[in-house]
Amino acid sequence: MSSILTNAAAMTALKSLQATNKSLEMTQARISTGYRVGQASDNAAYWSIATTMRSDNKALLTVQDALGLGAAKIDIAYTGVSETIKVVDEIKAKLVAAREPGVDRSKIQAEISALQGQLLGNASTSSFAGENWLSVDSDSTDYNSSKSMVASFTRASDGTVSVSTITISTDSIKLFDAAADVAPAGVGDVETGVGILDASYDEDTGQRITNTSISTFSVSTLDISGLTNNAADLDILDNYIVAVDDAISRMTIAASDLGAAKKRVDLQVDFVSNLMDAIDRGVGSLVDANMNEESTRLQALQVQQQLGIQGLSIANASVQGILSLFKG
């Protein structure tokens, strides 16, 4: 039956053309955006995963920045300790020279005093981003000897997130402490509120004090200008050398600890960078469009669209034949 109200062929051709146009729009959107899953309606599961992982990657970028800041602080502290070791080496050499009878110890002390001033300068200027790990004040209300830096951001399988840190204690690396010294209360107790260079040493033994002592000194304040060549004064000078050597040993350990911490931070920076790249690759495999496939599909759909338009035109033209039935 021929009908001018219902053209089944045209309706079929129109539906086919509409489906082709819809597919063509989707393919063009993928090509223009680069995403196979650009919004939740494309694939809700993949879109949700990708959105979460992109958010985590931004957090990891912040972690990377925090690690860079922490590495800089460690590097500044290490440089300060390393340079201070050189200065204390010079003090040790001056003390050994002063051990020789007949030398002018007051002139040697003038050199030592200049070096002691350099010790304070090295510690006070070893600061980065407002933090100084070598010259501290442990009596300050906001002081914390544990220096933490963000190291990683982790999402567990149940969706909970956590932030881990790398912690470095300044108790063993600080050179000066402006806090009030607390002398040992008895044998076995250790003096607190001091750093490596302002800690008290016993003049009688040259050892860092662990009990109350009558005469004490520190590396940053020792003075040899009044020492003579009598046996007692020479013993004191020898104890100065022992104490300075002990300070060098402690600073060497502190520098080693800082170097190990710096190595760990560097490794963590590399790991976080590689982890971010891996997440980007994983997200890309879920939501990125394959341009080779999409370009091929685009060309095929464009041909289908042209054929659909021609088919619809033919279906509409078939109705024109009904007019011949009414010609006289």
Protein Blocks (a to p, Z undefined) as FASTA:
>chain_A
ZZfkbcfklmmmmmmmmmmmmmmmmmmmmmmnopablbfklommlmmmmmmmmmmmmmmm
mmmmmmmmmmmmmmmmmmmmmmmmmmmmmmmmmmmmmmpghiafklmmmmmmmmmmmmmm
mmmmmcgehiafkbccfkbmkbcfbdcddfbdcddfkopacdddddddfklmcfbdcbdc
dddfbehiacehiafklcccdfklopacfbdcfbdcdfklgcfklpcfbfklmmmmmmmm
mmmmmmmmmmmmmmmmmmmmmmmmmmmmmmmmmmmmmmmmmmmmmmmccfklmmmmmmmm
mmmmmmmmmmmmmmmmmmmmmmmmmpZZ
